[in-house]
Amino acid sequence: MFGRNKSTISDADVLAALSTVQEPELHQDLVTLGMIKEIQIRGQNVSFTIELTTPACPLQAKIEAESIAAVKGLIPGVEKVEIQFTHRVRGDGRIFGKLNIPIKNIVAVASGKGGVGKSTVSVNLAVSLALEGAKVGLLDADIYGPNIPMMMGVADAPPVLQGKLVPAEAHGVRFMSMGFLLPADKALIWRGPMLHKALQQLFTDVRWGELDYLIVDLPPGTGDAQLSLAQIVPLTGGLIVTMPQMVSVSDAMRGAAAFEQLDVPILGVVENMSGEIFGSGGGSLAAKKLGVDFLGRIDLDPNVRVGGDSGMPIVVSHPNSPTAQAFRVLTRVVAGRVSILNMTPSMELTVV
């Protein structure tokens, strides 16, 4: 035990107790990680703040319970423990070094083929992060089929301010799409240098502002867009979306191989449209073959389609539905994986 008797409780006692509590995903104790702030002791009552590495911390309840148990169990005389939570998202320092933009993390959402719901996953992931309290941007890099404006419910092109585009905003997310910049009935036939330049401008010529996360909805396949994106800016991680069928799994494997060739860490695989019609199990099989984490299943739900057509993502329109809750769980898992990647000191960045 750390205290000497009921009347003497010190900051050092509290820190010693909390040094026995590990952050479950980062596998270091809260004190070593610098997560304990603002300790206050009033008689036999102790309060402090825990600074999480993401507002979407998947195991906050576990951290809270173990912290209370440690302080009460290891320090004699403690009667009450109060914990406040804040967050400071750790960033991938390579981004600022490459483009000098105040974006902490860039997560690319990819698939090896079209029609698997990649844009749906991107939208609900971005909106869920915003609902958790993060500063979030969404870049529609699917230049050949940009449908994020429809799915976010914004049709008007953003204004230009001092030579830069101002991103649209909906559901707490700032977003930009080539769909704002081209007539809806015009086909885009770009490859190579033109595509590369367009993608670069969507990063550098848009007033994104400070972002904890920028979610990038990639076009299907493994072509020029993926290569250009990896050349323009370091990607903190990539998320692979697949449907349950084997044909979709084989395409997802190619999408993952592209990430690996471009040295983009794979955060994991998510199986979309799971259920009676398309079956299930393809996502976990793909993850096993790739040697990466399977992050979960999103069931086929008609409200997802309705929300996509109406500009109301299901995490907003039906927040208590099982599908919306599956997206919220996926979001917390992805945020946790990003925090783990950023524990490498050379990648950490605090944007000021």
GIKA-V333245 format. One record per residue. PSI is psi as a letter, one per 30 degrees, with the letter a starting at -180 (999 if undefined). OMEGA is omega in degrees with one decimal (999 if undefined). D_FIRST is the distance of its C-alpha to the first C-alpha in whole Angstrom. Layout:
[[PSI OMEGA D_FIRST] [PSI OMEGA D_FIRST]]
//
This chain:
[[k -169.5 0] [e -179.4 4] [l -179.2 6] [e 176.4 8] [a -172.7 10] [f -172.8 12] [f -176.6 14] [j 174.0 12] [k -177.1 11] [l 173.9 13] [e -179.4 14] [e 177.1 12] [e -178.3 9] [e 179.7 11] [e 178.5 13] [e 178.9 10] [e -176.7 9] [f 176.2 12] [f 176.1 13] [f -177.7 12] [k 179.7 15] [k 167.4 18] [j -167.2 22] [e -177.8 24] [e -176.9 27] [f 173.6 26] [h 168.2 23] [l -176.8 21] [l -173.8 18] [e -178.2 19] [e 178.3 18] [e 179.4 20] [f 179.7 23] [g -174.7 22] [f -177.0 22] [k -177.1 20] [l 165.5 22] [h 176.0 22] [k 175.8 19] [k 179.9 19] [k 177.7 17] [j -175.9 20] [c -179.0 18] [g 179.7 15] [k -177.7 17] [k 173.2 16] [l 178.0 19] [l 178.7 20] [k 172.7 22] [k -179.5 22] [j -178.7 25] [l 179.0 27] [f 175.5 29] [k 174.8 32] [f 179.4 32] [h -177.7 33] [k -175.2 30] [f -173.4 30] [h -179.0 27] [e -178.8 26] [e 178.8 25] [e 178.5 22] [e -179.0 21] [e -177.8 20] [e -178.1 19] [e 178.4 16] [e 177.9 15] [e -179.9 15] [e -178.9 13] [e -177.8 10] [e 179.6 10] [e -174.8 10] [f -173.4 8] [f -180.0 5] [j -179.1 6] [k 171.5 7] [f -179.5 11] [k -178.8 12] [e -175.9 15] [k 177.3 17] [k 177.4 17] [k -178.0 20] [k 169.6 21] [k 178.6 24] [k 168.9 26] [a 177.2 28] [l 170.0 30] [j -177.6 31] [k 176.5 34] [k -172.1 34] [l 175.7 37] [j -174.2 39] [f 179.1 40] [f -177.1 44] [e -178.6 45] [e 179.9 45] [f -177.0 46] [e -173.1 49] [f -179.3 51] [h 175.3 49] [k -174.4 48] [h 178.1 45] [k -173.3 44] [e -175.5 41] [k 177.1 41] [j -179.1 44] [k 179.8 44] [k 177.3 48] [k -171.1 48] [l 171.2 51] [l 179.5 53] [f -178.2 56] [l 177.3 58] [l 174.2 59] [g -179.2 59] [g 179.7 55] [g -179.1 54] [e 179.8 52] [e 176.8 53] [e 177.4 52] [e -179.8 48] [e -177.8 48] [e -177.1 49] [e 174.1 47] [e -179.2 44] [e -178.5 45] [e 178.0 45] [e 176.3 42] [e 177.6 40] [e 177.7 42] [f 177.3 40] [f 178.7 37] [g -179.9 37] [l 171.8 38] [j -166.4 41] [k 171.0 44] [l 179.2 47] [j 180.0 49] [j 177.2 52] [j -179.7 55] [g 175.5 56] [i -169.7 58] [e -177.0 61] [f 179.1 64] [i -174.9 62] [j -179.6 60] [g 178.3 59] [e 178.1 56] [e 177.8 58] [e -176.0 59] [f 177.3 56] [f 174.8 54] [g 179.2 57] [k -176.4 59] [f -173.2 62] [k 176.7 63] [k 179.0 63] [l 179.4 60] [l 174.0 62] [k 180.0 62] [j 179.4 61] [h 173.9 62] [g 179.1 63] [k 178.4 59] [k 172.5 59] [k -178.1 57] [l 171.4 55] [l 179.3 55] [k 176.0 52] [k 176.9 52] [h 177.9 49] [g -176.2 46] [k 170.9 47] [k -178.1 50] [l -179.9 52] [k -177.2 55] [k 172.1 58] [f 176.9 61] [f 176.1 62] [f -167.5 63] [f -179.4 65] [k 173.8 67] [k -175.0 70] [f -176.4 69] [g -177.9 72] [k 175.9 72] [k -179.5 71] [k -179.9 69] [i -178.1 70] [k 170.1 68] [l 171.9 67] [b -171.9 65] [e -179.4 66] [e 178.6 66] [e 179.9 63] [e -179.1 61] [e 179.5 62] [e 179.0 62] [e 179.6 58] [e -179.7 57] [e 177.3 59] [f 172.2 57] [e -167.7 54] [f -177.3 55] [g 177.6 58] [k 179.1 55] [i -178.1 53] [e -172.4 50] [a -179.9 48] [k 178.4 44] [k 170.1 43] [e -178.2 40] [k 167.2 42] [j 177.6 45] [k -178.1 46] [j 177.0 50] [j -176.6 52] [l 171.6 54] [l 178.0 57] [l 177.9 58] [a -175.9 59] [h -172.2 58] [b -171.7 60] [e -175.1 61] [e 179.6 58] [e -179.5 55] [e -178.4 56] [e -178.6 57] [e -179.8 54] [f 177.7 52] [e -176.1 54] [e -172.0 54] [k 175.3 50] [k 177.1 47] [k 179.7 46] [e 178.3 42] [l 179.3 43] [k 177.4 45] [k -178.8 45] [k 177.7 48] [k 177.1 49] [l 167.3 51] [l -174.0 53] [f -172.5 53] [l -178.0 56] [e 179.9 57] [e 177.1 59] [e 179.2 56] [e -179.1 54] [e 176.5 56] [e 178.5 57] [e 177.9 53] [e 178.0 53] [e 176.6 55] [e 177.9 53] [e 178.9 50] [e 177.4 52] [e 176.4 53] [e -178.2 50] [e 179.6 49] [f -179.6 52] [g 178.8 51] [h 175.7 48] [k 178.4 46] [k 178.5 43] [j -179.1 43] [f 179.7 40] [a -177.4 42] [k 173.6 44] [k 178.3 45] [j -179.5 48] [l 178.6 50] [h 178.6 52] [l 176.7 51] [a -171.2 52] [e -172.3 55] [e -175.2 58] [f -179.0 57] [a 179.4 54] [l 175.8 51] [f -178.8 49] [e -178.9 51] [e 179.7 48] [e 177.4 45] [e 178.6 48] [e 180.0 49] [e 179.8 45] [e 179.7 45] [e -178.1 48] [f -177.3 47] [h 179.1 43] [l -177.6 41] [k 167.9 39] [j -170.0 41] [f 175.9 40] [l -179.4 42] [k 171.6 45] [j -176.8 47] [l 173.4 49] [k -173.9 53] [k -179.1 53] [f 179.7 56] [f 174.7 54] [e 177.9 53] [e 179.7 57] [e 179.5 58] [e 178.4 55] [e 180.0 56] [f -174.3 60] [f -178.2 59] [g 179.0 56] [j -179.6 53] [k -173.0 51] [f 178.4 49] [f 175.1 46] [e -174.4 48] [e -179.6 50] [i -170.3 49] [f -177.1 45] [g -179.6 44] [l 177.7 46] [e -179.3 44] [e 177.6 46] [e 179.2 45] [e 176.0 41] [e 175.9 42] [e -179.4 43] [e 177.4 39] [e 177.7 37] [e -179.4 39] [e -179.1 39] [e 178.5 35] [e 179.2 35] [e 178.4 37] [e 176.8 35] [e 178.4 32] [e 178.3 35] [e 177.9 36] [e 178.9 32] [e 178.9 32] [e -175.4 35] [g 173.8 34] [f 173.6 31] [j -172.4 33] [e -175.9 33] [f -177.9 37] [f -172.7 38] [k -179.0 35] [k 169.4 37] [j -179.2 36] [k 179.4 40] [999 999 41]]
//
